[in-house]
Amino acid sequence: MDLAETPKRRRGAALEAALLEAAWAELAEVGYAAMTYEGVAHRAATSRPVVYRRWPTKAEMVRAALQHYYDHHPITIPDTGSLRGDVIALLEDLKSQRTEVVAILTVRLSAYFEETGTDLADLRNALLHGSRSSITPIFDRAAVRGEIKPGSISPRVAAVPFDLFRNELLFGQPITRATIESIVDEVFLPLVRGASGSAERESAGRLDGG
């Protein structure tokens, strides 16, 4: 008998988790444009109204599914003793744990961004709920060690290693240790050190009356 014709008796958190996991699987397989309430309900062995009552729009359902995934797949913030080591370790962790989600965010959600008039940065901020990025504690420790100046790194510079990592995935390039080291050593660290140096020069200029 078809699973959709024999709804399982689940309630509360168990039912919601099953729905969100089904929504994630549907998104990963067919993408935002093609996913449907019926498809999610079928995967969760329940009915369309059960799904619709919780998330009246597909965009809401997708955001909830992404939030569920992020909440249940946390990234450990590394502490290797150096800024370079921390960023490399963080990207290695992303490679092992988030390759699938990065691919979904960059390939499967284009119709979501068109429909909602948002972009990847907006979605990321919504998922974080205003909390700090995983790289912020890394910068804090680097500042304490004297590797960078406190508050010298802009959000745009901080996003560079993640953007380059995502671009490699988007164009089908294998993410190797050498790729990650190249992103960090050839692009990210020169930017960070340049930004930190600029902040120091600006501070010195203000002290000199400039």
GROMACS elastic network, one bead per residue, 0.5 to 0.9 nm:
[ bonds ]
;  ai    aj funct       b0    kb
    1     4     6  0.85635   500
    1     5     6  0.70919   500
    1     6     6  0.75923   500
    2     5     6  0.53784   500
    2     6     6  0.69269   500
    2    42     6  0.87160   500
    2    45     6  0.86899   500
    3     6     6  0.52933   500
    3     7     6  0.68711   500
    3     8     6  0.87267   500
    3    42     6  0.66173   500
    3    43     6  0.79690   500
    3    44     6  0.83778   500
    3    45     6  0.51047   500
    3    46     6  0.77527   500
    4     7     6  0.61803   500
    4    38     6  0.89999   500
    4    41     6  0.70314   500
    4    43     6  0.78035   500
    4    44     6  0.80091   500
    4    46     6  0.56921   500
    4    47     6  0.66315   500
    5    42     6  0.86722   500
    5    45     6  0.76656   500
    5    46     6  0.77400   500
    5    47     6  0.81623   500
    6    45     6  0.67879   500
    6    46     6  0.72804   500
    7    10     6  0.86832   500
    7    44     6  0.83402   500
    7    45     6  0.51380   500
    7    47     6  0.69195   500
    8    15     6  0.89879   500
    8    44     6  0.84959   500
    8    45     6  0.62724   500
    8    46     6  0.64831   500
    9    15     6  0.84558   500
    9    46     6  0.88456   500
   10    13     6  0.86284   500
   10    14     6  0.62388   500
   10    15     6  0.50545   500
   10    16     6  0.87904   500
   10    18     6  0.89097   500
   11    14     6  0.59553   500
   11    16     6  0.76254   500
   12    15     6  0.55190   500
   12    16     6  0.63197   500
   12    17     6  0.87106   500
   13    16     6  0.50896   500
   13    17     6  0.59945   500
   13    18     6  0.85318   500
   14    17     6  0.52549   500
   14    18     6  0.62688   500
   14    19     6  0.87373   500
   15    18     6  0.51519   500
   15    19     6  0.62583   500
   15    20     6  0.87065   500
   15    44     6  0.85878   500
   16    19     6  0.50828   500
   16    20     6  0.61521   500
   16    21     6  0.85593   500
   16    51     6  0.88025   500
   16    54     6  0.85891   500
   17    20     6  0.51538   500
   17    21     6  0.60893   500
   17    22     6  0.84749   500
   17    65     6  0.89581   500
   17    68     6  0.78964   500
   18    21     6  0.52027   500
   18    22     6  0.61050   500
   18    23     6  0.85970   500
   18    43     6  0.88266   500
   18    44     6  0.59150   500
   18    45     6  0.89966   500
   19    22     6  0.50289   500
   19    23     6  0.61094   500
   19    24     6  0.86057   500
   19    40     6  0.70398   500
   19    41     6  0.73176   500
   19    43     6  0.81584   500
   19    44     6  0.56483   500
   19    45     6  0.89984   500
   19    46     6  0.86233   500
   19    51     6  0.70113   500
   19    65     6  0.83765   500
   20    24     6  0.61300   500
   20    25     6  0.85860   500
   20    40     6  0.85913   500
   20    44     6  0.87039   500
   20    61     6  0.77463   500
   20    62     6  0.83422   500
   20    64     6  0.69619   500
   20    66     6  0.83491   500
   20    68     6  0.68191   500
   20    69     6  0.84347   500
   21    24     6  0.50459   500
   21    25     6  0.61930   500
   21    26     6  0.85781   500
   21    40     6  0.89487   500
   21    43     6  0.88805   500
   21    44     6  0.80222   500
   21    65     6  0.68038   500
   21    68     6  0.79658   500
   21    69     6  0.79966   500
   22    25     6  0.50865   500
   22    26     6  0.60958   500
   22    27     6  0.85385   500
   22    39     6  0.85165   500
   22    40     6  0.54399   500
   22    41     6  0.75852   500
   22    42     6  0.84306   500
   22    43     6  0.54530   500
   22    44     6  0.55267   500
   22    65     6  0.84870   500
   23    26     6  0.50633   500
   23    27     6  0.60659   500
   23    28     6  0.85270   500
   23    35     6  0.83675   500
   23    36     6  0.89763   500
   23    37     6  0.85354   500
   23    39     6  0.83191   500
   23    40     6  0.52960   500
   23    41     6  0.84528   500
   23    43     6  0.81307   500
   23    44     6  0.84634   500
   23    61     6  0.73193   500
   23    62     6  0.68910   500
   23    64     6  0.89034   500
   23    65     6  0.60916   500
   24    27     6  0.51152   500
   24    28     6  0.60918   500
   24    29     6  0.86028   500
   24    40     6  0.86738   500
   24    62     6  0.74366   500
   24    65     6  0.55520   500
   24    66     6  0.70717   500
   24    68     6  0.88439   500
   24    69     6  0.78078   500
   25    28     6  0.51151   500
   25    29     6  0.61534   500
   25    30     6  0.86188   500
   25    40     6  0.82713   500
   25    43     6  0.82603   500
   26    29     6  0.52286   500
   26    30     6  0.59934   500
   26    31     6  0.72047   500
   26    32     6  0.84597   500
   26    34     6  0.89518   500
   26    35     6  0.61708   500
   26    36     6  0.82348   500
   26    39     6  0.69182   500
   26    40     6  0.62529   500
   26    43     6  0.78715   500
   27    30     6  0.55809   500
   27    32     6  0.56808   500
   27    33     6  0.88651   500
   27    34     6  0.83162   500
   27    35     6  0.61915   500
   27    40     6  0.89929   500
   27    62     6  0.77437   500
   27   104     6  0.78092   500
   27   108     6  0.70685   500
   27   109     6  0.83784   500
   28    31     6  0.58998   500
   28    32     6  0.84785   500
   28   100     6  0.82855   500
   28   101     6  0.83585   500
   28   103     6  0.89087   500
   28   104     6  0.61920   500
   28   108     6  0.69912   500
   29    35     6  0.86357   500
   29   108     6  0.86637   500
   30    33     6  0.77943   500
   30    34     6  0.57318   500
   30    35     6  0.60222   500
   30   108     6  0.76540   500
   31    34     6  0.57614   500
   31    35     6  0.61008   500
   31   104     6  0.77994   500
   31   107     6  0.79610   500
   31   109     6  0.65060   500
   31   110     6  0.86378   500
   31   111     6  0.83627   500
   32    35     6  0.53451   500
   32    36     6  0.84681   500
   32    58     6  0.84214   500
   32    59     6  0.86157   500
   32    62     6  0.80187   500
   32   108     6  0.59526   500
   32   109     6  0.55366   500
   32   110     6  0.76113   500
   32   111     6  0.61164   500
   32   112     6  0.61167   500
   33    36     6  0.84681   500
   33   108     6  0.81396   500
   33   109     6  0.78880   500
   33   110     6  0.82375   500
   33   111     6  0.55415   500
   33   112     6  0.72744   500
   35    38     6  0.84305   500
   35    39     6  0.65949   500
   35    40     6  0.76638   500
   35    58     6  0.84851   500
   36    39     6  0.51199   500
   36    40     6  0.64200   500
   36    41     6  0.86137   500
   36    58     6  0.77402   500
   37    40     6  0.51628   500
   37    41     6  0.60427   500
   37    42     6  0.85099   500
   37    47     6  0.88144   500
   37    48     6  0.58002   500
   37    49     6  0.85679   500
   37    51     6  0.67620   500
   37    52     6  0.70710   500
   37    58     6  0.76497   500
   38    41     6  0.50631   500
   38    42     6  0.60609   500
   38    43     6  0.86359   500
   38    47     6  0.74893   500
   38    48     6  0.54826   500
   38    51     6  0.87069   500
   39    42     6  0.51632   500
   39    43     6  0.63193   500
   39    44     6  0.87080   500
   39    48     6  0.85605   500
   40    43     6  0.51885   500
   40    44     6  0.62353   500
   40    45     6  0.85468   500
   40    46     6  0.86126   500
   40    47     6  0.89015   500
   40    48     6  0.78839   500
   40    51     6  0.77157   500
   41    44     6  0.50886   500
   41    45     6  0.59381   500
   41    46     6  0.50554   500
   41    47     6  0.52318   500
   41    48     6  0.53338   500
   41    49     6  0.85745   500
   41    50     6  0.77815   500
   41    51     6  0.65122   500
   42    46     6  0.61985   500
   42    47     6  0.71621   500
   42    48     6  0.81493   500
   43    46     6  0.78362   500
   44    47     6  0.83955   500
   46    49     6  0.87155   500
   46    50     6  0.69520   500
   46    51     6  0.81068   500
   47    50     6  0.55087   500
   47    51     6  0.69860   500
   47    52     6  0.89975   500
   48    51     6  0.53377   500
   48    52     6  0.61428   500
   48    53     6  0.86707   500
   49    53     6  0.58877   500
   49    54     6  0.86946   500
   50    53     6  0.55651   500
   50    54     6  0.70316   500
   51    54     6  0.56242   500
   51    55     6  0.65006   500
   51    56     6  0.82433   500
   51    61     6  0.85149   500
   52    55     6  0.51544   500
   52    56     6  0.51172   500
   52    57     6  0.75453   500
   52    58     6  0.86866   500
   52    61     6  0.86793   500
   53    56     6  0.61476   500
   54    61     6  0.79913   500
   55    58     6  0.69502   500
   55    59     6  0.83348   500
   55    60     6  0.56696   500
   55    61     6  0.51970   500
   55    62     6  0.89504   500
   55    64     6  0.84825   500
   56    59     6  0.87308   500
   56    60     6  0.71804   500
   56    61     6  0.77731   500
   57    60     6  0.53482   500
   57    61     6  0.64853   500
   57    62     6  0.88453   500
   58    61     6  0.50147   500
   58    62     6  0.61901   500
   58    63     6  0.86630   500
   58   112     6  0.89291   500
   59    62     6  0.51532   500
   59    63     6  0.62145   500
   59    64     6  0.85994   500
   59   112     6  0.67973   500
   59   115     6  0.84148   500
   59   116     6  0.76344   500
   60    63     6  0.51973   500
   60    64     6  0.61701   500
   60    65     6  0.86082   500
   61    64     6  0.51453   500
   61    65     6  0.61876   500
   61    66     6  0.86921   500
   62    66     6  0.61468   500
   62    67     6  0.85075   500
   62   112     6  0.87324   500
   63    66     6  0.51106   500
   63    67     6  0.60855   500
   63    68     6  0.85401   500
   63   123     6  0.80172   500
   63   126     6  0.84862   500
   63   127     6  0.77915   500
   64    67     6  0.50275   500
   64    68     6  0.60916   500
   64    69     6  0.86194   500
   64   127     6  0.89428   500
   65    68     6  0.50491   500
   65    69     6  0.62522   500
   65    70     6  0.87230   500
   66    69     6  0.50600   500
   66    70     6  0.62074   500
   66    71     6  0.85381   500
   66   101     6  0.86290   500
   66   127     6  0.76345   500
   67    70     6  0.51344   500
   67    71     6  0.60033   500
   67    72     6  0.85651   500
   67   126     6  0.88552   500
   67   127     6  0.58100   500
   67   128     6  0.86394   500
   68    71     6  0.51699   500
   68    72     6  0.62411   500
   68    73     6  0.85973   500
   69    72     6  0.53076   500
   69    73     6  0.60372   500
   69    74     6  0.87220   500
   69   101     6  0.86456   500
   70    73     6  0.51537   500
   70    74     6  0.61293   500
   70    75     6  0.86991   500
   70   127     6  0.78308   500
   71    74     6  0.61322   500
   73    97     6  0.76081   500
   73    98     6  0.84411   500
   74    97     6  0.88352   500
   75    90     6  0.81046   500
   75    93     6  0.70728   500
   75    94     6  0.74706   500
   75    97     6  0.77954   500
   75    98     6  0.87386   500
   75   134     6  0.77500   500
   76    90     6  0.78663   500
   76    93     6  0.77667   500
   76   134     6  0.83482   500
   77    86     6  0.80234   500
   77    89     6  0.86001   500
   77    90     6  0.67466   500
   77   134     6  0.63543   500
   77   135     6  0.76470   500
   77   137     6  0.78162   500
   77   138     6  0.76973   500
   78    81     6  0.89803   500
   78    85     6  0.84173   500
   78    86     6  0.54729   500
   78    87     6  0.80310   500
   78    89     6  0.63142   500
   78    90     6  0.63046   500
   78    93     6  0.89645   500
   78   138     6  0.78018   500
   79    82     6  0.76150   500
   79    83     6  0.87490   500
   79    85     6  0.80028   500
   79    86     6  0.58216   500
   79    89     6  0.86023   500
   79   138     6  0.74917   500
   79   141     6  0.85624   500
   80    83     6  0.79761   500
   80    84     6  0.86878   500
   80    85     6  0.56346   500
   80    86     6  0.55199   500
   80    89     6  0.80112   500
   81    84     6  0.87852   500
   81    85     6  0.70524   500
   81    86     6  0.73104   500
   81   141     6  0.84438   500
   81   142     6  0.84094   500
   81   145     6  0.86845   500
   82    85     6  0.51968   500
   82    86     6  0.60807   500
   82    87     6  0.86737   500
   82   138     6  0.87310   500
   82   141     6  0.84182   500
   82   142     6  0.67790   500
   82   145     6  0.82394   500
   82   147     6  0.81467   500
   83    86     6  0.51700   500
   83    87     6  0.62319   500
   83    88     6  0.85896   500
   83   138     6  0.67252   500
   83   139     6  0.72937   500
   83   141     6  0.80170   500
   83   142     6  0.56516   500
   83   147     6  0.73413   500
   83   148     6  0.89125   500
   83   189     6  0.86210   500
   84    87     6  0.54359   500
   84    88     6  0.61984   500
   84    89     6  0.85493   500
   84   181     6  0.88248   500
   84   184     6  0.69669   500
   84   185     6  0.77846   500
   84   189     6  0.74354   500
   85    88     6  0.52377   500
   85    89     6  0.60224   500
   85    90     6  0.85115   500
   86    89     6  0.51157   500
   86    90     6  0.60480   500
   86    91     6  0.86614   500
   86   135     6  0.87808   500
   86   138     6  0.66907   500
   87    91     6  0.62098   500
   87    92     6  0.85392   500
   87   135     6  0.77238   500
   87   138     6  0.77208   500
   87   161     6  0.81812   500
   87   184     6  0.71920   500
   88    91     6  0.52276   500
   88    92     6  0.61562   500
   88    93     6  0.86366   500
   88   177     6  0.84656   500
   88   180     6  0.63906   500
   88   181     6  0.65832   500
   88   183     6  0.88662   500
   88   184     6  0.68534   500
   89    93     6  0.61684   500
   89    94     6  0.86298   500
   90    93     6  0.50510   500
   90    94     6  0.62473   500
   90    95     6  0.86283   500
   90   134     6  0.85646   500
   90   135     6  0.82009   500
   91    95     6  0.60990   500
   91    96     6  0.86971   500
   91   161     6  0.79754   500
   91   162     6  0.77163   500
   91   165     6  0.77563   500
   91   180     6  0.68259   500
   92    96     6  0.63901   500
   92    97     6  0.86783   500
   92   176     6  0.87845   500
   92   177     6  0.75842   500
   92   180     6  0.75370   500
   93    96     6  0.51995   500
   93    97     6  0.59930   500
   93    98     6  0.77043   500
   94    97     6  0.51987   500
   94    99     6  0.65362   500
   94   102     6  0.87893   500
   95    98     6  0.58548   500
   95    99     6  0.53046   500
   95   100     6  0.89459   500
   95   165     6  0.87569   500
   95   175     6  0.72550   500
   95   176     6  0.88684   500
   96    99     6  0.66019   500
   97   100     6  0.77441   500
   97   101     6  0.84708   500
   98   101     6  0.51803   500
   98   102     6  0.59801   500
   98   103     6  0.84786   500
   99   102     6  0.52572   500
   99   103     6  0.62263   500
   99   104     6  0.86960   500
   99   166     6  0.87664   500
   99   169     6  0.78319   500
  100   103     6  0.52251   500
  100   104     6  0.62767   500
  100   105     6  0.87141   500
  101   105     6  0.60624   500
  101   106     6  0.85846   500
  102   105     6  0.50765   500
  102   106     6  0.61981   500
  102   107     6  0.84515   500
  102   166     6  0.65244   500
  102   169     6  0.78116   500
  102   170     6  0.86795   500
  103   106     6  0.52795   500
  103   107     6  0.57947   500
  103   108     6  0.73834   500
  103   166     6  0.76791   500
  103   169     6  0.67097   500
  103   170     6  0.67498   500
  104   107     6  0.53061   500
  104   109     6  0.65328   500
  105   108     6  0.60794   500
  105   109     6  0.55591   500
  105   110     6  0.80869   500
  105   120     6  0.74629   500
  106   109     6  0.63890   500
  106   110     6  0.71440   500
  106   120     6  0.80462   500
  106   166     6  0.75936   500
  106   167     6  0.87143   500
  106   169     6  0.88189   500
  106   170     6  0.68136   500
  107   110     6  0.63017   500
  107   170     6  0.73594   500
  108   111     6  0.76742   500
  108   112     6  0.83989   500
  109   112     6  0.50146   500
  109   113     6  0.64196   500
  109   114     6  0.87505   500
  110   113     6  0.52986   500
  110   114     6  0.63523   500
  110   115     6  0.86896   500
  110   119     6  0.88797   500
  111   114     6  0.50059   500
  111   115     6  0.60061   500
  111   116     6  0.85320   500
  112   115     6  0.51141   500
  112   116     6  0.60464   500
  112   117     6  0.81779   500
  112   118     6  0.81413   500
  112   119     6  0.88928   500
  113   116     6  0.52862   500
  113   117     6  0.55547   500
  113   118     6  0.50364   500
  113   119     6  0.55661   500
  113   120     6  0.77021   500
  113   123     6  0.88897   500
  114   117     6  0.53073   500
  114   118     6  0.70884   500
  114   119     6  0.83785   500
  115   118     6  0.80567   500
  116   119     6  0.85398   500
  118   121     6  0.80998   500
  118   122     6  0.60117   500
  118   123     6  0.73204   500
  119   122     6  0.53666   500
  119   123     6  0.64574   500
  119   124     6  0.87524   500
  120   123     6  0.51092   500
  120   124     6  0.60855   500
  120   125     6  0.86248   500
  121   124     6  0.50550   500
  121   125     6  0.61797   500
  121   126     6  0.86232   500
  122   125     6  0.52033   500
  122   126     6  0.62601   500
  122   127     6  0.87380   500
  123   126     6  0.50730   500
  123   127     6  0.62365   500
  123   128     6  0.86629   500
  124   127     6  0.51316   500
  124   128     6  0.62086   500
  124   129     6  0.86265   500
  125   128     6  0.50952   500
  125   129     6  0.60824   500
  125   130     6  0.61514   500
  125   131     6  0.82554   500
  126   129     6  0.51514   500
  126   130     6  0.72342   500
  127   130     6  0.82061   500
  128   131     6  0.53018   500
  128   132     6  0.73608   500
  128   133     6  0.76104   500
  129   132     6  0.88289   500
  130   133     6  0.87653   500
  132   135     6  0.80532   500
  132   136     6  0.62811   500
  132   137     6  0.82119   500
  133   136     6  0.53923   500
  133   137     6  0.79999   500
  134   137     6  0.67206   500
  134   138     6  0.76551   500
  135   138     6  0.51196   500
  135   139     6  0.64850   500
  135   140     6  0.88198   500
  135   158     6  0.74453   500
  135   159     6  0.88852   500
  136   139     6  0.51637   500
  136   140     6  0.62466   500
  136   141     6  0.87818   500
  136   158     6  0.84218   500
  137   141     6  0.62005   500
  137   142     6  0.85008   500
  138   141     6  0.53196   500
  138   142     6  0.61805   500
  138   143     6  0.86679   500
  139   143     6  0.60857   500
  139   144     6  0.86411   500
  139   147     6  0.89524   500
  139   148     6  0.77298   500
  139   150     6  0.79375   500
  139   151     6  0.85611   500
  139   153     6  0.81635   500
  140   143     6  0.52019   500
  140   144     6  0.64170   500
  140   145     6  0.88085   500
  140   148     6  0.89927   500
  140   150     6  0.71573   500
  140   151     6  0.85608   500
  141   144     6  0.50363   500
  141   145     6  0.62550   500
  141   146     6  0.86268   500
  141   147     6  0.87712   500
  142   145     6  0.50842   500
  142   146     6  0.62077   500
  142   147     6  0.51842   500
  142   148     6  0.60162   500
  142   149     6  0.84015   500
  142   150     6  0.85211   500
  143   147     6  0.57037   500
  143   149     6  0.55685   500
  143   150     6  0.52631   500
  143   151     6  0.84223   500
  144   147     6  0.76775   500
  144   148     6  0.82919   500
  144   149     6  0.86961   500
  144   150     6  0.80142   500
  145   148     6  0.79794   500
  146   149     6  0.69090   500
  146   150     6  0.87378   500
  147   193     6  0.82894   500
  147   196     6  0.88519   500
  148   151     6  0.86701   500
  148   152     6  0.73663   500
  148   153     6  0.84530   500
  148   192     6  0.75358   500
  148   193     6  0.67730   500
  148   195     6  0.87072   500
  148   196     6  0.55735   500
  148   197     6  0.82070   500
  149   152     6  0.55171   500
  149   153     6  0.81746   500
  149   193     6  0.89437   500
  149   195     6  0.87540   500
  149   196     6  0.53132   500
  149   197     6  0.78375   500
  149   199     6  0.72302   500
  149   200     6  0.71881   500
  150   153     6  0.79321   500
  150   196     6  0.81964   500
  151   154     6  0.77598   500
  151   196     6  0.85151   500
  151   199     6  0.85478   500
  152   192     6  0.82136   500
  152   195     6  0.61504   500
  152   196     6  0.51765   500
  152   197     6  0.84397   500
  152   198     6  0.81258   500
  152   199     6  0.57389   500
  152   200     6  0.84228   500
  153   156     6  0.81707   500
  153   157     6  0.62793   500
  153   158     6  0.64405   500
  153   191     6  0.89701   500
  153   192     6  0.65089   500
  153   195     6  0.62424   500
  153   196     6  0.68333   500
  153   199     6  0.88354   500
  154   157     6  0.53297   500
  154   158     6  0.61917   500
  154   159     6  0.86988   500
  154   195     6  0.81347   500
  155   159     6  0.61445   500
  155   160     6  0.88598   500
  156   159     6  0.52414   500
  156   160     6  0.66375   500
  157   160     6  0.53145   500
  157   161     6  0.83278   500
  157   188     6  0.76439   500
  157   191     6  0.69590   500
  157   192     6  0.70467   500
  157   195     6  0.83920   500
  158   161     6  0.72514   500
  158   162     6  0.82857   500
  158   188     6  0.83237   500
  158   192     6  0.81489   500
  159   162     6  0.54994   500
  159   163     6  0.60795   500
  159   164     6  0.86986   500
  160   163     6  0.50873   500
  160   164     6  0.61291   500
  160   165     6  0.84712   500
  160   183     6  0.86927   500
  160   187     6  0.81912   500
  160   188     6  0.65573   500
  161   164     6  0.52439   500
  161   165     6  0.60300   500
  161   166     6  0.85591   500
  161   180     6  0.85343   500
  161   183     6  0.62784   500
  161   184     6  0.67639   500
  161   187     6  0.80925   500
  161   188     6  0.62614   500
  162   166     6  0.60609   500
  162   167     6  0.85459   500
  163   166     6  0.51077   500
  163   167     6  0.61575   500
  163   168     6  0.87281   500
  164   168     6  0.62841   500
  164   169     6  0.87834   500
  164   183     6  0.69925   500
  165   168     6  0.52949   500
  165   169     6  0.66149   500
  165   170     6  0.88046   500
  165   175     6  0.77908   500
  165   179     6  0.86228   500
  165   180     6  0.76169   500
  165   183     6  0.77381   500
  166   169     6  0.51565   500
  166   170     6  0.60984   500
  166   171     6  0.87578   500
  167   171     6  0.62311   500
  167   172     6  0.85497   500
  167   173     6  0.85470   500
  168   171     6  0.54568   500
  168   172     6  0.63280   500
  168   173     6  0.51088   500
  168   174     6  0.72667   500
  168   175     6  0.70069   500
  168   179     6  0.88050   500
  169   172     6  0.50476   500
  169   173     6  0.57133   500
  169   174     6  0.71887   500
  169   175     6  0.73153   500
  170   173     6  0.76160   500
  172   175     6  0.89944   500
  174   179     6  0.81290   500
  175   178     6  0.80648   500
  175   179     6  0.58608   500
  175   180     6  0.70159   500
  176   179     6  0.50323   500
  176   180     6  0.64082   500
  176   181     6  0.86827   500
  177   180     6  0.51432   500
  177   181     6  0.61614   500
  177   182     6  0.85305   500
  178   181     6  0.50943   500
  178   182     6  0.60455   500
  178   183     6  0.86452   500
  179   182     6  0.50990   500
  179   183     6  0.63003   500
  179   184     6  0.87622   500
  180   183     6  0.51437   500
  180   184     6  0.63198   500
  180   185     6  0.85576   500
  181   184     6  0.51133   500
  181   185     6  0.57525   500
  181   186     6  0.79140   500
  182   185     6  0.52303   500
  182   186     6  0.53267   500
  182   187     6  0.73157   500
  182   188     6  0.88829   500
  183   186     6  0.57988   500
  183   187     6  0.54798   500
  183   188     6  0.62493   500
  183   189     6  0.86376   500
  184   187     6  0.58213   500
  184   189     6  0.57889   500
  184   190     6  0.85537   500
  185   188     6  0.62871   500
  185   189     6  0.55916   500
  185   190     6  0.72496   500
  186   189     6  0.69449   500
  186   190     6  0.67818   500
  187   190     6  0.58084   500
  187   191     6  0.63783   500
  187   192     6  0.88693   500
  188   191     6  0.52240   500
  188   192     6  0.61788   500
  188   193     6  0.86507   500
  189   193     6  0.59940   500
  189   194     6  0.83019   500
  190   193     6  0.52057   500
  190   194     6  0.59301   500
  190   195     6  0.84724   500
  191   194     6  0.50442   500
  191   195     6  0.60245   500
  191   196     6  0.84953   500
  192   195     6  0.50912   500
  192   196     6  0.60540   500
  192   197     6  0.84723   500
  193   196     6  0.50335   500
  193   197     6  0.60122   500
  193   198     6  0.85095   500
  194   197     6  0.50688   500
  194   198     6  0.61301   500
  194   199     6  0.86588   500
  195   198     6  0.50525   500
  195   199     6  0.62608   500
  195   200     6  0.86920   500
  196   199     6  0.51375   500
  196   200     6  0.63128   500
  196   201     6  0.87458   500
  197   200     6  0.50467   500
  197   201     6  0.62122   500
  197   202     6  0.86265   500
  198   201     6  0.50961   500
  198   202     6  0.61355   500
  198   203     6  0.85721   500
  199   202     6  0.51421   500
  199   203     6  0.61692   500
  199   204     6  0.86229   500
  200   203     6  0.51334   500
  200   204     6  0.61901   500
  200   205     6  0.85928   500
  201   204     6  0.50544   500
  201   205     6  0.60996   500
  201   206     6  0.87087   500
  202   206     6  0.63203   500
  202   207     6  0.87260   500
  202   210     6  0.84362   500
  203   206     6  0.52137   500
  203   207     6  0.63589   500
  203   208     6  0.87099   500
  204   207     6  0.50828   500
  204   208     6  0.62143   500
  204   209     6  0.86695   500
  204   210     6  0.82756   500
  205   208     6  0.50277   500
  205   209     6  0.62314   500
  207   210     6  0.71994   500
